[in-house]
């Protein structure tokens, strides 16, 4: 009976499945499905080279856009940050914190937005090896928004200084509990001076908030917060060891002696009056020496003892490498070890003699190594023109050439151009130029060293070396246009403490840095000499893909000029440019790096002398800095 029912059910089912209505319905569904698949595939193919729907980079909707259009939208927002700064508020005070400083011929940026990385992530959202996977991911993105933050780094050192100058009177460092000593007939006396709570800007919170807001690419203002700083030592802790401090003063004088090869080279006495300026209590109820005060005390010893190591510098003469500056070792004071040694003496019961701890510094390259360097041939040359440069700019370029010429770079070393040219002061041969800071005209040491950076970059590429750090200038400047076609794109900017230009000597042999200056042609030529491993470096002429027009001229009132007098910085047209750096190795393999550079448009900026500054609602950036062109420098 059951079998009869089963056969009847199967027959009825087969009748329905193979009925005309079922076949038509199934066929229609199949056609719809195939149309959907084909349509989805065609639709997905239309997104080739474009970003998936519903994609945001930061807070900017870029879904459906091609990469370059999306890059332009994002770059416009980033440019606004650099052009306008951001509004910051601390209590009832507010101001504009700039993120770009006009120094000479370049705009020095205090933040870096990794736009390329964000675009790469956005493009990868729907990219897979199989087309059907890409189609599914694109369809999913119609209903799910993907938001990609932009990775941002900021120059905390410079921005810390700028923020402090914007709010100059809000920070008061804490005063630690200390001693006040004086001398009477019966001997040294002391009382404990209670410490005071200080107030400082909460920089970790500020930079965390700043980077978070920057990563979202929105319009925002930031609140600046303060932190209380409590004294590290209490009055009670200082009282416990006050008598110990007095006994140390009664034991004075002490002597600090420096030895070289067991011979005394310097002796300094520490009187009771000297020691009274150094002794401090600690939270561990011991007596210590104030590190800053001890550093000041050791300046006399340092000036008498310390010498710097000198690297041998070389030149090419008659095809041979010869030393024109011999190497020399140096001597330095180990301040912390010297302080710790003196503290040990003070903690003893009767000892009064301590030692100034010295250590020797050695040159990276000695004169004796000249015959083992393996420098036999020219690897590559980079050139640039500094024509029409102001007088002091030329003097600074000349000084940079002097500092670089003849340097040796050991195999495997990372060469930092900033480190090679530092320190940037009068003592090291640099000169000042007039700059504009907000509404002030002030002298600033340096200027022109980006000519050095650009020439070095080109020499590195023509030598096939590994570039580690390179930043293009923010402005299009004629000094740095490429010799091949006059376009921007192959420049490298440097500014202390950042950005730097760095490369690695990956040739396996020493490199000799030859820096030459041809005054008649007003050109630089930097050459790297070494031992070739067969590689050949080159770069393509830079191509400008877009010229960006400048905005309206800006006028800033100043009290530093005579009434009606005007000083102007010329406008700079913006641009997007790129070129390819290629290295052909001896095994036939090629390594290529594409450098893309964005140059911001900058309108003409003029200072106009007035009797009294106008009251305006918008607070002008106090740290916007403009180096005056040669023709407008105040004599």
Long-range contacts (C-beta under 8 A, 24 or more apart in sequence): 40-135, 40-139, 41-131, 41-132, 41-135, 43-135, 43-138, 44-126, 44-131, 44-134, 44-135, 44-138, 44-139, 47-126, 47-138, 51-119, 51-122, 51-123, 51-125, 52-122, 52-125, 52-126, 52-137, 52-138, 52-141, 52-146, 53-138, 53-141, 53-142, 54-141, 54-142, 54-143, 54-144, 54-145, 54-146, 55-122, 55-125, 55-141, 55-145, 55-146, 55-147, 55-148, 56-145, 56-146, 56-147, 56-148, 57-118, 57-119, 57-122, 57-147, 57-148, 57-150, 57-217, 58-118, 58-147, 58-148, 58-149, 58-150, 58-215, 58-216, 58-217, 58-218, 59-147, 59-216, 59-217, 59-218, 60-217, 62-122, 63-141, 67-119, 67-123, 70-119, 70-122, 71-115, 71-119, 74-113, 74-115, 74-118, 74-119, 74-150, 74-217, 75-115, 75-598, 77-217, 78-113, 78-115, 78-217, 79-600, 79-601, 81-111, 81-214, 82-107, 82-109, 82-111, 82-474, 82-600, 83-600, 85-621, 86-210, 86-220, 86-221, 86-222, 87-221, 87-222, 88-163, 88-166, 88-221, 88-222, 88-223, 88-224, 89-221, 89-222, 89-223, 89-224, 90-167, 90-170, 90-201, 90-223, 90-224, 90-225, 90-226, 91-170, 93-167, 93-170, 94-619, 95-166, 95-167, 95-619, 95-622, 96-618, 96-619, 96-620, 96-621, 97-159, 97-162, 97-163, 97-166, 97-222, 97-621, 98-162, 98-621, 98-622, 98-623, 98-624, 99-159, 100-474, 100-600, 100-624, 101-623, 101-624, 101-625, 102-436, 102-569, 102-602, 102-605, 102-624, 102-625, 102-626, 102-627, 103-435, 103-444, 103-447, 103-495, 103-625, 103-626, 103-627, 104-393, 104-433, 104-435, 104-447, 104-448, 104-450, 104-627, 105-450, 105-473, 105-475, 105-477, 105-479, 105-627, 106-450, 106-473, 106-474, 106-475, 106-477, 106-493, 106-495, 107-473, 107-474, 107-475, 107-600, 107-602, 108-474, 108-493, 108-495, 108-625, 109-474, 110-154, 110-155, 110-158, 110-159, 110-162, 111-152, 111-153, 111-154, 111-155, 111-214, 112-152, 112-153, 112-154, 113-150, 113-151, 113-152, 113-214, 114-150, 114-151, 114-152, 114-153, 115-150, 116-596, 117-150, 117-151, 118-148, 118-149, 118-150, 118-151, 121-148, 122-146, 122-148, 149-215, 149-216, 150-214, 150-215, 150-216, 150-217, 151-215, 152-211, 152-214, 152-215, 153-211, 154-207, 154-210, 154-211, 154-214, 155-497, 155-498, 156-203, 156-207, 157-497, 158-497, 158-498, 159-207, 160-203, 162-622, 162-623, 163-201, 163-203, 163-206, 163-224, 164-201, 165-622, 165-623, 166-622, 167-201, 167-224, 170-199, 170-201, 170-226, 171-198, 171-199, 171-200, 171-201, 172-198, 172-199, 173-198, 173-200, 173-229, 174-198, 174-229, 174-230, 174-231, 175-231, 176-231, 176-232, 176-233, 176-280, 177-231, 177-233, 177-234, 177-235, 177-237, 177-238, 177-281, 178-238, 178-280, 178-281, 179-238, 179-242, 179-245, 179-276, 179-279, 179-280, 179-281, 181-245, 181-249, 181-276, 181-279, 183-272, 183-273, 187-246, 187-250, 188-246, 188-249, 188-250, 188-272, 188-276, 189-246, 190-242, 190-245, 190-246, 192-235, 192-238, 192-239, 192-242, 192-281, 194-231, 194-235, 195-231, 195-232, 195-233, 195-235, 196-231, 197-228, 197-229, 197-230, 197-231, 198-228, 198-229, 199-226, 199-227, 199-228, 199-229, 200-226, 200-227, 200-229, 201-225, 201-226, 201-227, 202-226, 202-227, 232-283, 233-280, 233-281, 233-282, 233-283, 234-283, 237-281, 237-282, 237-283, 237-285, 238-281, 240-285, 241-281, 241-285, 241-286, 241-287, 242-281, 244-287, 245-279, 245-281, 245-287, 248-275, 248-279, 248-287, 248-346, 249-275, 249-276, 249-279, 251-350, 251-352, 252-352, 253-352, 254-342, 254-345, 254-352, 254-353, 254-354, 255-352, 255-353, 255-354, 256-301, 256-338, 256-342, 256-354, 256-355, 256-356, 257-353, 257-354, 257-355, 257-356, 258-301, 258-305, 258-333, 258-355, 258-356, 258-358, 259-355, 259-358, 260-331, 260-358, 265-305, 266-301, 266-304, 266-305, 266-356, 268-300, 268-301, 268-356, 270-297, 270-342, 286-347, 287-343, 287-346, 287-347, 288-343, 289-339, 289-342, 289-343, 289-346, 291-335, 291-336, 291-339, 294-335, 294-339, 294-342, 295-335, 298-333, 298-335, 298-338, 298-356, 301-333, 301-356, 302-333, 305-331, 305-333, 305-356, 305-358, 306-330, 306-331, 306-332, 306-333, 307-331, 308-361, 309-361, 309-362, 309-363, 310-363, 311-363, 311-364, 311-365, 311-407, 311-408, 312-363, 312-365, 312-366, 312-367, 312-369, 312-370, 312-408, 313-405, 313-406, 313-407, 313-408, 314-370, 314-373, 314-375, 314-406, 314-408, 314-512, 315-405, 315-406, 315-514, 316-512, 316-514, 316-529, 321-370, 321-373, 321-375, 321-512, 321-529, 322-370, 323-367, 323-370, 324-406, 325-406, 326-367, 327-363, 327-365, 327-366, 327-367, 327-368, 328-363, 329-360, 329-361, 329-362, 329-363, 330-360, 330-361, 330-362, 331-358, 331-359, 331-360, 331-361, 332-358, 332-359, 332-360, 332-361, 333-357, 333-358, 334-358, 334-359, 364-408, 364-410, 364-413, 365-408, 365-410, 365-510, 373-408, 373-509, 373-510, 373-512, 374-509, 374-510, 374-530, 374-531, 375-509, 375-510, 375-511, 375-512, 375-529, 375-530, 375-531, 376-529, 376-530, 376-531, 377-529, 377-530, 377-531, 377-532, 378-527, 378-528, 378-529, 379-462, 379-463, 379-464, 379-507, 379-511, 379-527, 379-528, 379-529, 379-530, 379-532, 380-459, 380-460, 380-461, 380-462, 380-463, 380-464, 380-465, 380-527, 380-528, 380-537, 381-459, 381-462, 381-525, 381-526, 381-527, 382-455, 382-456, 382-457, 382-458, 382-459, 382-460, 382-461, 382-462, 382-525, 382-526, 383-455, 383-458, 383-483, 383-523, 383-524, 383-525, 383-526, 384-451, 384-454, 384-455, 384-458, 384-479, 384-480, 384-483, 384-523, 384-524, 385-479, 385-483, 385-521, 385-522, 385-523, 385-524, 386-448, 386-451, 386-479, 386-522, 386-523, 386-524, 387-479, 387-522, 387-523, 388-478, 388-522, 388-630, 389-448, 389-451, 389-479, 389-522, 389-630, 390-433, 390-629, 390-630, 390-633, 391-630, 392-431, 392-432, 392-433, 392-447, 392-448, 393-433, 393-447, 393-448, 393-451, 393-630, 394-448, 395-431, 396-430, 396-431, 396-446, 396-447, 396-448, 396-449, 397-448, 397-449, 397-451, 397-452, 397-517, 397-524, 398-517, 399-428, 399-429, 399-430, 399-431, 400-448, 400-449, 400-451, 400-452, 400-515, 401-452, 401-515, 401-516, 401-517, 401-524, 402-429, 403-428, 403-429, 404-452, 404-456, 404-513, 404-515, 404-526, 405-513, 405-514, 405-515, 405-516, 406-512, 406-513, 406-514, 407-512, 407-513, 408-510, 408-511, 408-512, 408-513, 409-505, 409-510, 409-511, 409-512, 409-513, 410-505, 410-510, 411-505, 411-507, 411-508, 411-509, 411-510, 412-504, 412-505, 412-506, 413-504, 413-505, 414-468, 414-502, 414-503, 414-504, 415-502, 415-503, 415-504, 415-505, 416-500, 416-501, 416-502, 417-452, 417-453, 417-456, 417-494, 417-500, 417-501, 417-502, 418-494, 418-496, 418-497, 418-500, 418-501, 419-500, 421-449, 421-452, 421-494, 422-496, 424-449, 424-496, 433-627, 433-628, 433-633, 434-627, 434-628, 434-633, 434-634, 435-625, 435-626, 435-627, 435-628, 436-556, 436-567, 436-569, 436-605, 436-607, 436-624, 436-625, 436-626, 436-627, 436-628, 437-622, 437-623, 437-624, 437-625, 438-556, 438-620, 438-621, 438-622, 438-623, 438-624, 439-556, 439-557, 439-558, 439-559, 439-560, 439-607, 439-613, 439-620, 440-558, 440-560, 441-558, 441-560, 441-561, 441-567, 441-607, 441-628, 441-634, 444-625, 444-627, 446-496, 447-627, 449-494, 450-479, 450-480, 450-491, 450-492, 450-493, 450-494, 450-495, 451-479, 451-480, 451-524, 452-494, 452-524, 453-491, 453-492, 453-493, 453-494, 453-501, 454-479, 454-480, 454-490, 454-491, 454-492, 454-493, 455-524, 455-525, 455-526, 456-492, 456-501, 456-526, 457-490, 457-491, 457-492, 457-501, 458-490, 458-526, 458-539, 459-526, 459-527, 459-528, 460-503, 460-528, 460-537, 461-490, 461-537, 461-538, 461-539, 461-581, 462-537, 462-538, 462-539, 463-528, 463-530, 463-537, 464-535, 464-536, 464-537, 464-583, 464-584, 465-503, 465-504, 465-505, 465-506, 465-507, 465-528, 465-537, 466-503, 466-504, 466-506, 467-502, 467-503, 467-581, 467-593, 468-502, 468-503, 468-504, 469-499, 469-500, 469-501, 469-502, 470-501, 470-595, 471-499, 471-501, 472-595, 472-597, 472-598, 472-599, 473-599, 474-599, 474-600, 475-572, 475-599, 475-600, 475-602, 476-572, 476-573, 476-574, 476-575, 476-599, 477-572, 482-541, 482-542, 482-579, 484-541, 484-542, 485-541, 485-542, 487-541, 487-542, 487-543, 487-544, 487-577, 488-542, 488-544, 488-575, 488-577, 488-597, 488-599, 489-542, 489-543, 489-544, 489-577, 489-578, 489-579, 489-595, 489-597, 490-539, 490-542, 490-579, 490-595, 491-597, 507-531, 507-532, 507-533, 507-535, 508-533, 509-533, 533-586, 534-585, 534-586, 535-583, 535-584, 535-585, 535-586, 536-583, 536-584, 537-581, 537-582, 537-583, 537-584, 538-581, 538-582, 538-584, 539-579, 539-580, 539-581, 539-582, 540-579, 540-580, 540-582, 541-579, 542-577, 542-578, 542-579, 542-597, 543-577, 543-578, 543-579, 544-575, 544-576, 544-577, 545-576, 545-577, 545-578, 546-575, 546-576, 547-573, 547-574, 547-575, 548-573, 548-574, 548-575, 548-576, 548-599, 548-600, 548-601, 549-573, 549-574, 549-601, 550-574, 550-601, 550-602, 550-603, 550-604, 551-601, 551-603, 552-603, 553-603, 553-604, 553-605, 553-606, 554-603, 554-604, 554-605, 554-606, 555-606, 555-607, 555-608, 556-605, 556-606, 556-607, 556-608, 556-620, 557-607, 557-608, 557-610, 557-613, 557-614, 558-607, 558-608, 558-609, 558-610, 559-609, 559-610, 559-611, 559-612, 559-613, 560-607, 560-609, 561-607, 561-608, 561-609, 561-634, 562-609, 563-609, 563-610, 563-611, 564-608, 564-609, 565-608, 565-609, 566-606, 566-607, 566-608, 566-609, 567-606, 567-607, 567-628, 567-632, 567-634, 568-604, 568-605, 568-606, 568-607, 568-629, 568-632, 569-604, 569-605, 569-606, 569-626, 569-627, 569-628, 569-629, 569-632, 570-604, 570-629, 571-602, 571-603, 571-604, 572-599, 572-600, 572-601, 572-602, 573-601, 574-598, 574-599, 574-600, 574-601, 574-602, 575-599
